[in-house]
Amino acid sequence: MGDGPVYGLDDGVTVGVEEEFLLVDAETPRTVPRAAAVLARTPEPGVDLTPGGGLYGELLTAQVEAATGTCTTLDALRGQLCDGRRRLAAAADAEGARLISSGTAVLPGDAIPVAPGERFAKIADRYAGVVADYQACGCHVHTGVADRETAVAVVNHLRPWLPTLVALAGNSPFDHGRDSGYQSWRMLDQARFPGSGVPPWFPSAPAYDRQVARLVEAGALIDERMSFWLARPSPRLPTVEVRAGDAAATVDEAVLQAALVRALIRTALSDLRRGREAPAVDDQLCAAATWSAARYGLDGPGVHPVEERAVPATRLLREMLDRVRPALEASGDLARVRAVLAWLARHGSGALRQRAAAAYGLGAVVDVLAEQTAGPCREDEDVTEFL
């Protein structure tokens, strides 16, 4: 919900990532409102670490964000993601806190205040109890496209695949001390806002803009910069932003989301150049697919939005990988994607790893998350060899 950085344009080649994190007390270990103090120990909030990137506050004062600059390779992206995680983790440690990458807060705690600022105050006033303690964190992927009209057309092509990205990235099984039964409780938290989930199909950029303007006029949105859809054209630049994934426990899971999103967008651009329209998928089936992805992740049924029936979620993942394989091969990213997926097959999703740690108590879940968040990016490790 923060303003964040902007990303460059390069027809589906450039990519950037915003990662949202929670701050937990090093002793208790519950979320704590120390974002301002942590950011004060880093380069000045909002100042670029790399072109287009920076460290920022978020809606609640227990949240911080690290944004990369514009990247053309996954190696460069990974390096910038590690840089942001290292800086924030070190600053948090100096403030008696730990940085964790989880879609929701594991343990209950005191109410967390909204960050200062007129826009955040308007959001808190408008959405009231929905915002209260909305400690939800995501992994947002930005990919450059040629123009805004293309961005809207690309989002149409992304619609069937957004639930599969949700399923792959589930990392929020716990909600303030209870096991929700979901792999991505963040999706359920987010669904309480108006107009969340898979976006509608739009015939043009003006049609998209008119719909957003109507939602603002109706009072559902604060302004044209706000929407809660899982993918959208940037409100400022001709880019596409995908917000399907929970905050990624490890940096390589964030890189995986970026690689797949970019490949889906490049595949969509290829289809558009060939005159291939986006498949027609029903809005309610998309909603059902998103719910099933949040509930089961890849470890149960999914909803095929084109065939309109339940199928194994792993089949949907295979279909997505088949679709984007040419794009991954062209960018040289296929081997990396396969390696991360193989690691996930061995170790489980972020949600499953949290539940495994919970056998030793919820404090152990926070310990594991803190280790996973910064572990593969320590200064004394070869950050290119995590896998």
ZASELO-716404 format. One record per atom (N, C-alpha, C): residue in three letters; atom name; x negated, y, z. Coordinates in steps of 0.2 Angstrom, whole numbers. Layout:
N
aa at east north up
ala CA X Y Z
...
// end
This chain:
387
aa at east north up
met N -4 -6 0
met CA 0 0 0
met C -4 6 0
gly N -11 5 1
gly CA -15 11 1
gly C -17 13 -7
asp N -20 19 -7
asp CA -21 22 -14
asp C -26 18 -18
gly N -32 17 -14
gly CA -37 12 -17
gly C -41 16 -23
pro N -45 12 -26
pro CA -49 14 -32
pro C -45 13 -38
val N -49 15 -44
val CA -46 14 -51
val C -51 10 -54
tyr N -49 7 -60
tyr CA -54 2 -63
tyr C -54 4 -71
gly N -59 2 -74
gly CA -60 4 -81
gly C -56 0 -86
leu N -56 2 -92
leu CA -52 -1 -97
leu C -57 -5 -102
asp N -55 -11 -104
asp CA -59 -15 -109
asp C -56 -21 -111
asp N -49 -20 -113
asp CA -46 -25 -116
asp C -46 -32 -113
gly N -45 -32 -107
gly CA -45 -39 -103
gly C -52 -41 -101
val N -57 -37 -102
val CA -64 -40 -100
val C -66 -37 -93
thr N -64 -31 -92
thr CA -66 -29 -85
thr C -62 -31 -80
val N -65 -32 -74
val CA -61 -35 -68
val C -64 -31 -62
gly N -59 -30 -57
gly CA -61 -28 -51
gly C -56 -31 -45
val N -58 -31 -39
val CA -54 -34 -34
val C -54 -29 -28
glu N -48 -29 -25
glu CA -47 -26 -18
glu C -46 -32 -13
glu N -49 -32 -8
glu CA -48 -37 -3
glu C -46 -33 4
glu N -41 -36 7
glu CA -38 -33 13
glu C -40 -38 18
phe N -42 -35 24
phe CA -44 -39 30
phe C -41 -37 36
leu N -41 -41 41
leu CA -39 -39 48
leu C -45 -39 53
leu N -44 -35 58
leu CA -49 -34 63
leu C -46 -37 69
val N -50 -42 72
val CA -48 -45 78
val C -53 -44 84
asp N -51 -43 90
asp CA -55 -42 95
asp C -60 -48 96
ala N -66 -47 98
ala CA -71 -52 98
ala C -70 -57 104
glu N -66 -54 109
glu CA -65 -58 115
glu C -58 -61 115
thr N -53 -58 113
thr CA -46 -61 115
thr C -43 -66 111
pro N -44 -68 104
pro CA -46 -64 98
pro C -40 -62 94
arg N -37 -56 96
arg CA -30 -54 93
arg C -32 -47 89
thr N -27 -46 85
thr CA -29 -40 80
thr C -29 -34 85
val N -33 -29 83
val CA -34 -23 86
val C -35 -17 82
pro N -32 -11 84
pro CA -32 -5 79
pro C -38 -1 79
arg N -43 -4 76
arg CA -50 -1 76
arg C -52 1 69
ala N -48 1 65
ala CA -50 3 58
ala C -54 9 57
ala N -52 14 60
ala CA -55 21 60
ala C -62 20 62
ala N -63 17 68
ala CA -70 16 71
ala C -74 12 67
val N -72 7 64
val CA -76 2 60
val C -78 6 53
leu N -73 9 50
leu CA -75 13 44
leu C -80 19 45
ala N -79 22 51
ala CA -84 27 53
ala C -91 24 53
arg N -92 18 54
arg CA -99 15 55
arg C -101 13 48
thr N -97 13 43
thr CA -99 12 36
thr C -100 18 32
pro N -103 18 26
pro CA -102 24 22
pro C -96 27 22
glu N -95 33 22
glu CA -89 37 23
glu C -83 34 19
pro N -78 33 22
pro CA -72 29 19
pro C -70 32 12
gly N -70 28 7
gly CA -68 31 1
gly C -74 32 -4
val N -80 33 -1
val CA -86 34 -4
val C -88 28 -8
asp N -90 29 -14
asp CA -92 23 -19
asp C -98 19 -16
leu N -97 13 -15
leu CA -103 8 -14
leu C -106 7 -21
thr N -101 6 -26
thr CA -103 5 -33
thr C -98 9 -37
pro N -99 10 -43
pro CA -94 14 -47
pro C -87 12 -47
gly N -83 16 -44
gly CA -76 14 -43
gly C -74 10 -37
gly N -79 8 -33
gly CA -77 4 -27
gly C -78 8 -20
gly N -76 5 -15
gly CA -77 8 -9
gly C -74 5 -3
leu N -74 7 3
leu CA -71 5 9
leu C -66 9 11
tyr N -60 6 13
tyr CA -54 11 14
tyr C -50 8 20
gly N -46 12 23
gly CA -41 10 28
gly C -34 8 24
glu N -30 5 28
glu CA -24 2 25
glu C -18 5 29
leu N -12 1 28
leu CA -6 4 31
leu C -6 4 39
leu N -9 -2 41
leu CA -9 -2 49
leu C -16 -2 51
thr N -17 1 57
thr CA -24 2 59
thr C -28 -4 62
ala N -25 -10 60
ala CA -29 -16 61
ala C -32 -19 55
gln N -31 -15 49
gln CA -32 -17 43
gln C -38 -13 39
val N -42 -16 36
val CA -47 -12 32
val C -47 -15 25
glu N -50 -12 20
glu CA -50 -14 13
glu C -57 -13 10
ala N -59 -18 6
ala CA -65 -17 2
ala C -64 -18 -5
ala N -65 -13 -9
ala CA -64 -13 -16
ala C -70 -13 -20
thr N -71 -18 -25
thr CA -77 -18 -29
thr C -76 -12 -35
gly N -81 -11 -38
gly CA -81 -7 -44
gly C -79 -11 -50
thr N -79 -8 -56
thr CA -77 -12 -62
thr C -83 -16 -64
cys N -81 -23 -65
cys CA -86 -28 -67
cys C -85 -31 -73
thr N -90 -34 -77
thr CA -88 -38 -83
thr C -90 -45 -82
thr N -94 -47 -77
thr CA -96 -53 -75
thr C -94 -55 -68
leu N -93 -62 -67
leu CA -91 -64 -61
leu C -97 -64 -56
asp N -103 -65 -58
asp CA -109 -64 -54
asp C -109 -57 -51
ala N -108 -52 -55
ala CA -108 -45 -53
ala C -102 -44 -48
leu N -96 -47 -49
leu CA -90 -46 -45
leu C -92 -49 -38
arg N -95 -55 -38
arg CA -96 -59 -32
arg C -101 -55 -28
gly N -106 -52 -31
gly CA -111 -48 -27
gly C -108 -42 -24
gln N -103 -39 -27
gln CA -100 -33 -24
gln C -95 -35 -19
leu N -91 -41 -20
leu CA -87 -43 -14
leu C -91 -45 -8
cys N -97 -48 -9
cys CA -101 -50 -3
cys C -103 -43 0
asp N -105 -38 -4
asp CA -108 -32 -1
asp C -102 -29 3
gly N -96 -28 1
gly CA -91 -26 5
gly C -89 -30 11
arg N -89 -36 11
arg CA -88 -40 17
arg C -94 -40 22
arg N -100 -40 20
arg CA -106 -39 24
arg C -105 -32 28
arg N -104 -27 24
arg CA -104 -20 27
arg C -98 -20 33
leu N -92 -22 31
leu CA -87 -22 35
leu C -88 -26 41
ala N -90 -32 40
ala CA -92 -37 46
ala C -97 -34 51
ala N -102 -31 48
ala CA -107 -28 53
ala C -104 -22 57
ala N -100 -18 53
ala CA -97 -12 57
ala C -92 -15 62
ala N -88 -20 60
ala CA -83 -23 65
ala C -87 -26 71
asp N -93 -29 70
asp CA -96 -32 76
asp C -99 -26 80
ala N -101 -21 77
ala CA -103 -15 82
ala C -98 -12 86
glu N -92 -13 84
glu CA -86 -11 88
glu C -82 -16 92
gly N -86 -22 93
gly CA -83 -27 97
gly C -77 -31 94
ala N -77 -31 87
ala CA -72 -34 83
ala C -75 -39 78
arg N -71 -43 75
arg CA -73 -47 70
arg C -68 -46 64
leu N -71 -47 58
leu CA -68 -46 52
leu C -65 -53 50
ile N -58 -54 48
ile CA -56 -60 46
ile C -52 -59 40
ser N -52 -64 35
ser CA -48 -63 29
ser C -43 -69 29
ser N -37 -67 31
ser CA -31 -71 32
ser C -25 -67 29
gly N -20 -70 26
gly CA -14 -67 24
gly C -10 -64 29
thr N -10 -67 35
thr CA -6 -64 41
thr C -10 -65 47
ala N -8 -62 53
ala CA -11 -62 59
ala C -10 -69 62
val N -15 -72 65
val CA -14 -79 68
val C -11 -79 75
leu N -13 -74 79
leu CA -11 -74 86
leu C -7 -67 87
pro N -2 -68 92
pro CA 2 -62 93
pro C -2 -57 97
gly N 0 -51 97
gly CA -4 -46 101
gly C 0 -39 102
asp N -3 -34 104
asp CA 1 -28 105
asp C 3 -25 98
ala N 8 -21 98
ala CA 10 -18 92
ala C 4 -13 89
ile N 3 -14 83
ile CA -2 -10 79
ile C 1 -4 76
pro N -2 2 78
pro CA 1 8 75
pro C -1 9 67
val N 4 12 64
val CA 3 14 57
val C -3 19 56
ala N -7 18 51
ala CA -13 23 50
ala C -10 30 49
pro N -14 35 51
pro CA -12 42 50
pro C -11 44 42
gly N -7 49 41
gly CA -6 51 34
gly C 1 52 32
glu N 3 57 28
glu CA 10 58 27
glu C 13 52 23
arg N 9 49 18
arg CA 13 44 14
arg C 14 38 19
phe N 9 36 23
phe CA 10 30 27
phe C 16 32 32
ala N 16 38 34
ala CA 22 40 39
ala C 29 39 35
lys N 29 41 29
lys CA 35 40 25
lys C 37 33 24
ile N 32 29 23
ile CA 33 21 22
ile C 36 18 29
ala N 33 20 34
ala CA 35 18 41
ala C 42 20 42
asp N 44 26 41
asp CA 50 29 42
asp C 56 25 38
arg N 54 24 31
arg CA 59 22 26
arg C 60 14 28
tyr N 55 10 29
tyr CA 56 3 30
tyr C 57 1 37
ala N 56 5 42
ala CA 57 4 49
ala C 54 -3 51
gly N 59 -8 53
gly CA 56 -14 56
gly C 53 -19 51
val N 54 -18 45
val CA 50 -22 40
val C 42 -20 40
val N 41 -14 42
val CA 34 -12 42
val C 31 -13 49
ala N 35 -13 54
ala CA 32 -14 61
ala C 29 -21 61
asp N 22 -20 63
asp CA 18 -26 63
asp C 17 -30 57
tyr N 18 -26 51
tyr CA 17 -30 45
tyr C 9 -31 43
gln N 6 -35 47
gln CA -1 -37 46
gln C -2 -42 40
ala N 0 -40 35
ala CA -1 -44 29
ala C -6 -42 24
cys N -11 -46 22
cys CA -17 -45 18
cys C -17 -49 12
gly N -18 -46 6
gly CA -19 -49 0
gly C -25 -48 -4
cys N -26 -52 -9
cys CA -32 -51 -14
cys C -29 -49 -20
his N -31 -42 -22
his CA -28 -39 -28
his C -33 -39 -33
val N -31 -41 -39
val CA -35 -42 -45
val C -33 -37 -50
his N -38 -32 -52
his CA -36 -27 -58
his C -40 -29 -64
thr N -37 -29 -70
thr CA -40 -31 -76
thr C -38 -25 -81
gly N -43 -23 -85
gly CA -42 -17 -89
gly C -39 -20 -96
val N -34 -16 -99
val CA -31 -17 -105
val C -31 -11 -109
ala N -29 -11 -115
ala CA -30 -6 -120
ala C -26 0 -118
asp N -20 -1 -117
asp CA -15 5 -115
asp C -9 2 -111
arg N -5 7 -109
arg CA 0 6 -105
arg C 5 1 -108
glu N 7 2 -114
glu CA 12 -2 -118
glu C 9 -10 -117
thr N 3 -10 -119
thr CA 0 -17 -118
thr C 1 -20 -111
ala N -1 -16 -106
ala CA 0 -18 -99
ala C 7 -21 -98
val N 12 -18 -100
val CA 19 -20 -98
val C 20 -27 -102
ala N 18 -27 -108
ala CA 18 -34 -112
ala C 14 -39 -109
val N 8 -38 -106
val CA 4 -43 -103
val C 8 -45 -97
val N 11 -41 -93
val CA 14 -43 -87
val C 20 -48 -89
asn N 23 -47 -94
asn CA 29 -51 -96
asn C 26 -58 -97
his N 20 -59 -100
his CA 17 -65 -101
his C 14 -68 -95
leu N 13 -64 -90
leu CA 10 -67 -83
leu C 16 -70 -79
arg N 22 -68 -80
arg CA 28 -70 -76
arg C 28 -77 -74
pro N 28 -82 -79
pro CA 28 -89 -77
pro C 23 -92 -73
trp N 17 -88 -73
trp CA 11 -91 -69
trp C 10 -88 -63
leu N 13 -83 -61
leu CA 12 -80 -54
leu C 13 -84 -49
pro N 19 -88 -49
pro CA 20 -93 -43
pro C 14 -98 -42
thr N 11 -100 -48
thr CA 5 -105 -47
thr C -1 -101 -44
leu N -2 -95 -45
leu CA -7 -91 -42
leu C -6 -91 -34
val N 1 -90 -33
val CA 3 -90 -26
val C 1 -96 -22
ala N 3 -102 -25
ala CA 2 -108 -23
ala C -6 -110 -22
leu N -10 -108 -26
leu CA -17 -109 -26
leu C -20 -105 -20
ala N -18 -99 -19
ala CA -21 -95 -14
ala C -18 -95 -7
gly N -13 -99 -5
gly CA -10 -99 1
gly C -15 -99 7
asn N -15 -94 11
asn CA -20 -93 17
asn C -17 -90 23
ser N -10 -91 24
ser CA -7 -88 29
ser C -1 -93 32
pro N -3 -98 35
pro CA 2 -103 38
pro C 4 -100 45
phe N 0 -96 49
phe CA 2 -94 55
phe C 5 -87 55
asp N 10 -86 60
asp CA 13 -79 60
asp C 13 -78 67
his N 8 -74 70
his CA 9 -71 77
his C 10 -77 82
gly N 6 -82 81
gly CA 6 -87 86
gly C 10 -94 84
arg N 14 -94 79
arg CA 17 -100 77
arg C 16 -102 71
asp N 16 -108 70
asp CA 15 -111 63
asp C 22 -110 59
ser N 21 -107 54
ser CA 27 -105 50
ser C 30 -111 46
gly N 26 -116 45
gly CA 28 -121 40
gly C 27 -120 33
tyr N 24 -114 32
tyr CA 23 -112 25
tyr C 15 -111 24
gln N 13 -112 17
gln CA 6 -111 16
gln C 5 -103 15
ser N 10 -99 13
ser CA 9 -92 12
ser C 15 -89 16
trp N 14 -88 22
trp CA 20 -84 25
trp C 19 -77 23
arg N 14 -74 21
arg CA 13 -67 18
arg C 19 -66 13
met N 20 -71 9
met CA 25 -70 3
met C 32 -69 7
leu N 33 -72 12
leu CA 40 -71 15
leu C 40 -65 19
asp N 35 -62 22
asp CA 34 -56 24
asp C 35 -50 19
gln N 32 -51 13
gln CA 33 -47 8
gln C 40 -47 5
ala N 43 -52 5
ala CA 50 -53 2
ala C 55 -49 5
arg N 53 -46 11
arg CA 58 -42 15
arg C 58 -35 12
phe N 53 -33 8
phe CA 54 -27 4
phe C 58 -27 -2
pro N 61 -21 -4
pro CA 65 -21 -10
pro C 61 -22 -16
gly N 63 -27 -21
gly CA 60 -28 -27
gly C 53 -31 -27
ser N 53 -36 -23
ser CA 47 -40 -22
ser C 47 -46 -27
gly N 42 -50 -27
gly CA 41 -56 -31
gly C 39 -55 -38
val N 41 -60 -42
val CA 40 -59 -50
val C 43 -53 -53
pro N 40 -49 -56
pro CA 44 -43 -59
pro C 49 -45 -65
pro N 54 -41 -66
pro CA 58 -42 -72
pro C 54 -42 -78
trp N 57 -44 -83
trp CA 54 -44 -90
trp C 56 -37 -93
phe N 52 -33 -96
phe CA 53 -26 -98
phe C 51 -26 -106
pro N 56 -23 -110
pro CA 54 -22 -117
pro C 49 -17 -119
ser N 47 -13 -114
ser CA 43 -7 -116
ser C 40 -4 -110
ala N 35 0 -110
ala CA 33 4 -105
ala C 38 9 -103
pro N 41 13 -107
pro CA 46 18 -105
pro C 52 14 -101
ala N 54 8 -103
ala CA 59 4 -99
ala C 56 3 -92
tyr N 50 1 -92
tyr CA 47 -1 -85
tyr C 47 6 -81
asp N 45 11 -84
asp CA 45 17 -80
asp C 52 20 -78
arg N 57 19 -82
arg CA 64 21 -80
arg C 66 16 -74
gln N 64 10 -74
gln CA 67 6 -69
gln C 64 8 -62
val N 57 9 -62
val CA 54 12 -56
val C 57 18 -54
ala N 58 23 -59
ala CA 61 29 -57
ala C 68 28 -54
arg N 72 23 -56
arg CA 78 22 -53
arg C 78 20 -46
leu N 73 15 -45
leu CA 72 13 -38
leu C 70 18 -33
val N 66 23 -36
val CA 64 29 -32
val C 70 33 -30
glu N 74 34 -35
glu CA 80 38 -35
glu C 85 35 -30
ala N 85 28 -30
ala CA 90 25 -26
ala C 87 24 -19
gly N 81 26 -17
gly CA 78 26 -11
gly C 75 20 -9
ala N 74 15 -14
ala CA 71 9 -12
ala C 64 9 -12
leu N 61 14 -16
leu CA 54 15 -16
leu C 52 22 -14
ile N 46 23 -11
ile CA 44 30 -9
ile C 43 35 -15
asp N 39 32 -20
asp CA 37 36 -26
asp C 36 31 -31
glu N 34 34 -37
glu CA 32 30 -43
glu C 26 25 -42
arg N 22 27 -37
arg CA 16 23 -36
arg C 17 17 -33
met N 23 16 -30
met CA 25 10 -26
met C 29 5 -29
ser N 27 -1 -29
ser CA 32 -6 -31
ser C 29 -13 -27
phe N 33 -18 -26
phe CA 31 -23 -23
phe C 31 -30 -27
trp N 31 -29 -34
trp CA 30 -35 -38
trp C 23 -38 -38
leu N 23 -44 -39
leu CA 17 -48 -39
leu C 12 -46 -45
ala N 14 -43 -50
ala CA 10 -40 -55
ala C 13 -34 -58
arg N 9 -29 -60
arg CA 12 -23 -62
arg C 7 -19 -66
pro N 9 -15 -71
pro CA 4 -10 -74
pro C 2 -5 -69
ser N -4 -3 -69
ser CA -6 2 -64
ser C -2 9 -65
pro N 0 12 -59
pro CA 4 18 -60
pro C -1 24 -62
arg N -7 23 -63
arg CA -12 28 -65
arg C -16 27 -71
leu N -17 21 -72
leu CA -21 19 -78
leu C -18 13 -82
pro N -20 13 -89
pro CA -18 7 -92
pro C -21 0 -90
thr N -20 -2 -84
thr CA -23 -8 -82
thr C -17 -12 -79
val N -19 -19 -78
val CA -14 -23 -75
val C -17 -25 -68
glu N -12 -25 -63
glu CA -14 -27 -56
glu C -10 -33 -54
val N -13 -38 -52
val CA -10 -44 -50
val C -11 -45 -42
arg N -6 -46 -38
arg CA -6 -46 -31
arg C -3 -52 -28
ala N -4 -58 -32
ala CA -1 -64 -30
ala C -4 -68 -24
gly N -11 -67 -24
gly CA -15 -71 -19
gly C -15 -68 -12
asp N -14 -72 -7
asp CA -16 -70 0
asp C -23 -68 0
ala N -25 -64 5
ala CA -32 -63 7
ala C -36 -70 7
ala N -41 -70 3
ala CA -45 -76 2
ala C -50 -77 8
ala N -50 -83 11
ala CA -54 -85 16
ala C -61 -84 14
thr N -63 -87 9
thr CA -70 -86 6
thr C -71 -82 0
val N -77 -79 -1
val CA -78 -75 -6
val C -77 -79 -13
asp N -79 -85 -13
asp CA -78 -89 -19
asp C -71 -90 -21
glu N -66 -90 -16
glu CA -59 -91 -18
glu C -56 -84 -21
ala N -59 -79 -18
ala CA -57 -72 -21
ala C -60 -72 -29
val N -66 -74 -30
val CA -69 -74 -37
val C -64 -79 -41
leu N -62 -85 -38
leu CA -58 -89 -42
leu C -51 -85 -44
gln N -48 -82 -40
gln CA -42 -78 -41
gln C -44 -73 -47
ala N -49 -70 -47
ala CA -51 -65 -52
ala C -52 -68 -58
ala N -56 -74 -58
ala CA -57 -77 -65
ala C -51 -80 -68
leu N -46 -82 -64
leu CA -40 -85 -67
leu C -35 -79 -70
val N -35 -74 -66
val CA -31 -68 -68
val C -34 -65 -74
arg N -40 -64 -74
arg CA -43 -61 -81
arg C -42 -66 -86
ala N -43 -73 -85
ala CA -42 -77 -91
ala C -34 -77 -93
leu N -30 -77 -88
leu CA -22 -77 -90
leu C -21 -70 -94
ile N -24 -65 -92
ile CA -23 -58 -96
ile C -26 -59 -103
arg N -32 -61 -103
arg CA -35 -62 -110
arg C -31 -67 -115
thr N -29 -72 -112
thr CA -24 -76 -116
thr C -18 -73 -118
ala N -15 -69 -113
ala CA -9 -65 -115
ala C -11 -60 -121
leu N -16 -57 -121
leu CA -18 -52 -126
leu C -19 -56 -133
ser N -22 -62 -132
ser CA -23 -66 -138
ser C -16 -67 -141
asp N -11 -69 -137
asp CA -4 -71 -139
asp C -1 -65 -142
leu N -2 -59 -139
leu CA 1 -53 -142
leu C -2 -51 -149
arg N -8 -52 -150
arg CA -11 -51 -156
arg C -9 -55 -162
arg N -7 -61 -160
arg CA -4 -66 -164
arg C 4 -65 -165
gly N 7 -60 -162
gly CA 14 -59 -162
gly C 18 -64 -158
arg N 15 -68 -153
arg CA 19 -72 -149
arg C 22 -69 -143
glu N 28 -69 -142
glu CA 32 -66 -137
glu C 31 -70 -130
ala N 32 -67 -125
ala CA 32 -70 -118
ala C 38 -75 -118
pro N 37 -81 -115
pro CA 42 -86 -114
pro C 48 -83 -109
ala N 54 -84 -111
ala CA 60 -82 -107
ala C 60 -86 -101
val N 60 -83 -95
val CA 60 -87 -89
val C 65 -83 -85
asp N 70 -87 -81
asp CA 75 -84 -78
asp C 73 -81 -71
asp N 75 -75 -69
asp CA 73 -71 -63
asp C 74 -76 -57
gln N 80 -79 -57
gln CA 81 -83 -51
gln C 77 -89 -50
leu N 75 -92 -56
leu CA 70 -98 -56
leu C 63 -95 -54
cys N 61 -89 -56
cys CA 55 -87 -54
cys C 55 -86 -47
ala N 61 -83 -44
ala CA 61 -82 -37
ala C 60 -89 -33
ala N 64 -94 -36
ala CA 63 -101 -33
ala C 56 -104 -33
ala N 53 -102 -39
ala CA 46 -105 -40
ala C 41 -101 -35
thr N 42 -95 -34
thr CA 38 -91 -29
thr C 39 -94 -22
trp N 46 -95 -20
trp CA 47 -98 -13
trp C 44 -105 -13
ser N 44 -109 -17
ser CA 42 -116 -17
ser C 34 -115 -16
ala N 31 -111 -20
ala CA 24 -110 -20
ala C 21 -108 -13
ala N 25 -103 -10
ala CA 24 -101 -3
ala C 25 -106 2
arg N 30 -110 1
arg CA 31 -116 6
arg C 26 -121 6
tyr N 25 -124 0
tyr CA 21 -130 -1
tyr C 14 -129 -4
gly N 12 -123 -7
gly CA 6 -123 -10
gly C 5 -128 -16
leu N -1 -131 -16
leu CA -2 -136 -21
leu C 0 -143 -18
asp N 2 -143 -12
asp CA 3 -150 -9
asp C 10 -152 -9
gly N 14 -151 -14
gly CA 21 -153 -14
gly C 24 -151 -21
pro N 31 -150 -21
pro CA 34 -149 -27
pro C 33 -141 -29
gly N 33 -140 -35
gly CA 34 -133 -38
gly C 40 -133 -42
val N 41 -127 -45
val CA 47 -126 -49
val C 44 -124 -56
his N 46 -128 -61
his CA 43 -126 -68
his C 48 -121 -71
pro N 46 -114 -71
pro CA 51 -109 -73
pro C 53 -110 -80
val N 50 -113 -85
val CA 52 -114 -92
val C 57 -120 -92
glu N 54 -126 -89
glu CA 59 -132 -89
glu C 64 -132 -84
glu N 64 -127 -80
glu CA 69 -126 -75
glu C 71 -132 -71
arg N 65 -135 -68
arg CA 66 -141 -63
arg C 60 -142 -59
ala N 61 -146 -54
ala CA 55 -147 -49
ala C 50 -151 -52
val N 44 -150 -52
val CA 38 -154 -54
val C 33 -153 -49
pro N 28 -158 -49
pro CA 23 -157 -44
pro C 19 -151 -45
ala N 17 -147 -40
ala CA 13 -141 -41
ala C 7 -142 -44
thr N 4 -148 -43
thr CA -3 -149 -47
thr C -2 -149 -54
arg N 4 -151 -56
arg CA 5 -151 -64
arg C 5 -144 -66
leu N 8 -139 -63
leu CA 9 -132 -65
leu C 1 -130 -65
leu N -3 -132 -60
leu CA -10 -129 -60
leu C -13 -132 -66
arg N -12 -138 -68
arg CA -15 -141 -74
arg C -13 -137 -80
glu N -7 -136 -81
glu CA -4 -132 -87
glu C -7 -125 -87
met N -8 -122 -81
met CA -11 -115 -82
met C -18 -116 -84
leu N -22 -121 -81
leu CA -29 -122 -83
leu C -30 -123 -91
asp N -25 -128 -93
asp CA -25 -129 -100
asp C -24 -123 -104
arg N -20 -118 -102
arg CA -18 -112 -106
arg C -24 -108 -106
val N -28 -107 -100
val CA -33 -102 -100
val C -40 -105 -102
arg N -40 -111 -103
arg CA -47 -114 -104
arg C -51 -111 -110
pro N -48 -109 -116
pro CA -52 -105 -121
pro C -54 -99 -118
ala N -50 -95 -114
ala CA -53 -89 -112
ala C -58 -90 -107
leu N -58 -95 -103
leu CA -63 -96 -98
leu C -70 -98 -101
glu N -69 -102 -107
glu CA -75 -104 -110
glu C -78 -98 -114
ala N -74 -94 -117
ala CA -77 -88 -120
ala C -80 -83 -115
ser N -78 -83 -109
ser CA -82 -78 -104
ser C -87 -82 -101
gly N -88 -88 -102
gly CA -93 -92 -98
gly C -91 -94 -91
asp N -85 -93 -89
asp CA -82 -94 -82
asp C -80 -101 -81
leu N -79 -106 -86
leu CA -76 -112 -85
leu C -79 -116 -79
ala N -86 -117 -80
ala CA -89 -121 -75
ala C -89 -118 -68
arg N -89 -112 -67
arg CA -88 -109 -60
arg C -81 -111 -57
val N -76 -110 -62
val CA -69 -111 -60
val C -68 -118 -58
arg N -71 -123 -62
arg CA -70 -130 -60
arg C -74 -132 -54
ala N -79 -128 -52
ala CA -83 -130 -46
ala C -79 -127 -40
val N -76 -122 -40
val CA -72 -119 -34
val C -66 -124 -33
leu N -63 -126 -39
leu CA -57 -130 -38
leu C -59 -137 -35
ala N -65 -139 -37
ala CA -67 -146 -34
ala C -69 -145 -27
trp N -72 -139 -25
trp CA -73 -138 -18
trp C -66 -138 -14
leu N -61 -134 -17
leu CA -55 -134 -14
leu C -51 -141 -13
ala N -52 -145 -18
ala CA -50 -152 -18
ala C -53 -156 -12
arg N -59 -155 -11
arg CA -63 -158 -5
arg C -61 -155 1
his N -60 -149 2
his CA -60 -145 8
his C -52 -143 10
gly N -48 -143 5
gly CA -41 -140 6
gly C -41 -133 5
ser N -35 -130 4
ser CA -33 -123 4
ser C -35 -120 10
gly N -35 -113 10
gly CA -36 -109 16
gly C -31 -111 21
ala N -24 -112 19
ala CA -19 -114 24
ala C -21 -120 27
leu N -23 -125 23
leu CA -24 -132 26
leu C -30 -132 31
arg N -35 -128 29
arg CA -41 -127 33
arg C -39 -124 40
gln N -35 -119 40
gln CA -32 -115 46
gln C -29 -121 50
arg N -24 -125 47
arg CA -21 -130 51
arg C -25 -135 54
ala N -31 -137 50
ala CA -35 -142 53
ala C -39 -139 59
ala N -41 -132 59
ala CA -44 -129 64
ala C -40 -128 70
ala N -33 -128 69
ala CA -28 -127 75
ala C -28 -133 79
ala N -30 -138 77
ala CA -31 -144 82
ala C -35 -143 88
tyr N -39 -138 88
tyr CA -43 -135 93
tyr C -41 -129 96
gly N -35 -127 94
gly CA -32 -121 97
gly C -32 -115 92
leu N -27 -110 93
leu CA -27 -105 88
leu C -33 -100 88
gly N -37 -100 94
gly CA -43 -96 94
gly C -48 -99 90
ala N -48 -106 89
ala CA -53 -109 84
ala C -51 -107 77
val N -45 -106 75
val CA -43 -104 69
val C -46 -97 67
val N -46 -93 72
val CA -49 -86 71
val C -56 -87 70
asp N -60 -91 74
asp CA -67 -92 73
asp C -69 -95 66
val N -65 -100 64
val CA -66 -102 57
val C -65 -97 52
leu N -60 -93 53
leu CA -59 -88 48
leu C -64 -83 48
ala N -67 -81 54
ala CA -72 -76 54
ala C -78 -79 51
glu N -80 -85 52
glu CA -86 -88 48
glu C -85 -89 41
gln N -79 -90 39
gln CA -78 -91 31
gln C -78 -84 28
thr N -76 -79 32
thr CA -75 -72 28
thr C -82 -70 27
ala N -87 -70 31
ala CA -93 -67 30
ala C -99 -73 29
gly N -97 -79 30
gly CA -102 -84 30
gly C -106 -85 24
pro N -103 -86 18
pro CA -107 -87 12
pro C -110 -80 9
cys N -110 -75 13
cys CA -112 -68 11
cys C -118 -66 16
arg N -120 -70 20
arg CA -125 -68 25
arg C -132 -66 21
glu N -135 -61 24
glu CA -141 -58 20
glu C -146 -64 19
asp N -146 -69 24
asp CA -152 -74 24
asp C -150 -80 19
glu N -144 -80 16
glu CA -142 -85 12
glu C -142 -83 4
asp N -143 -88 0
asp CA -143 -87 -7
asp C -135 -87 -9
val N -133 -81 -10
val CA -125 -80 -11
val C -123 -83 -18
thr N -127 -85 -22
thr CA -125 -88 -28
thr C -124 -95 -28
glu N -126 -98 -22
glu CA -126 -106 -22
glu C -121 -108 -17
phe N -116 -104 -15
phe CA -111 -107 -10
phe C -108 -114 -12
leu N -107 -114 -19
leu CA -104 -121 -21
leu C -109 -126 -22
// end
